[in-house]
Amino acid sequence: MDSLNLKIKERTAWVFLFGVISLFSLFALFAVLFNRTVIQQLKRLLSTFRSIYTTDDSDQPFYSSNHYDEIDQIKYAFENVADDLRQAHEELKASETKYRTLFEASPDVIFVTDASGRITDLNNAGARLFEVGNLNDYLKNAHFTRLFADMDKGRTLFTTIEKKILVSNAECILKTDKEKPLNGLISANRLLNEQGEFNGIEGVIRDVTEEEKLRKQMAQAERLASIGQLAAGVAHEINNPLGVILCHGDLIKKNREVNQQIREDTDIIQRHAYSCKTIVESLLNFARVSEAKMCRSDIHECINEILAVLQNRLKKQNIEVEQRFDPNAQEIIMDEHKMEQVFMNLFLNSIQAMPTGGILRITSECDKQNQQIVINVEDTGCGIPEDKLDKVFEPFFTTKGRSEGTGLGLSVTYGIIQQHHGEISVTSQLGAGTRFSILFPRLG
């Protein structure tokens, strides 16, 4: 039994020793693996954090490694990263809010497209200008070329931006979603992705339709003013010799010794002299700067008086008159005599444009939003070619025959409307008719 007990103790000792050695070996192996898989990775991570948080004038991170182990340092590093991420997120959110505010508040159109030209973003100014209705529905199939009256020019401009990087104040003719033409200036540059590849364009569109209209009106006014000064001088110089010619013509015809041939020749001279005198009087009317006698008057009554004068001629040419007057657009401040001259010129032009009959429409309306009275005179006559519309208010320009007019009527009309602080414009379609629109300041 003693021998057996001794063997059991010896084996127990060996098993215990083997167990201790195995446990120590396992612990050592675990320590090595933990060091390689965890501690070294933590040190690398800490090294990365130290490189991030190292200040410009020191190689030491903002936290001290002498007072904390790796786990603590990792904890503080993650806390700092979280704070930085939170701050960056707040700054990014503030920046995005600021950008979106500027984007939406801009009076000019701001747009963004992708690489294919599809519009991915458009601000409120763009939605209003292009009359898109629901913006979200519009952006589903809106393309950059859709903004242009000529889509080929839109494609050319898109390609130019893609290649040139930047386009500044490029003039273009745009159109709304309801086909209304617009004058615009486009400034845009291309967008690149992280790989430097073309990723779309972003740009600004400035609507200069009203500016272009105003520029043309100012140019027209300056041109008419200079022509008016010249016309006044020429008219005064010609008027006196014409008076002498007509006077001597009368003296020749009163001479009983003059034969019939001379009398007939004198009639021809006087007839052409009277024609010149009519032109001179029109020139003086065009150039006259006499002060208008303004008073509160009924514009509808003024129109009806001129229609009454022309009634027989309208009936003879089988022209039907349609009137639609707004009671709120009845009274304006005007010189009645000069305004009668305006409507006489416009009605005569319409009558001459409808030699075989037609419809003369005269309407008035009160535009309360723009504080204006609008008078429209529209006919169904032959119309005016598009290339001549810009010239209709110029002196001596006429689309009529030589014996039908001098081309001064609309020039005089333009001057009178300007004197009344109004505006006059014309639209026409060849073969379909012409419309003259007059805008007066609204009373009250």
Helices and strands as residue ranges (DSSP letters): H 2-34, I 35-39, H 40-53, H 70-105, E 109-113, E 119-122, H 124-129, H 135-139, G 144-147, H 151-164, E 166-175, E 181-192, E 198-207, H 209-254, H 260-287, E 295-298, H 299-309, H 311-316, E 319-324, G 327-329, E 331-334, H 336-353, E 358-367, E 372-379, G 386-391, H 409-419, E 423-429, E 433-441
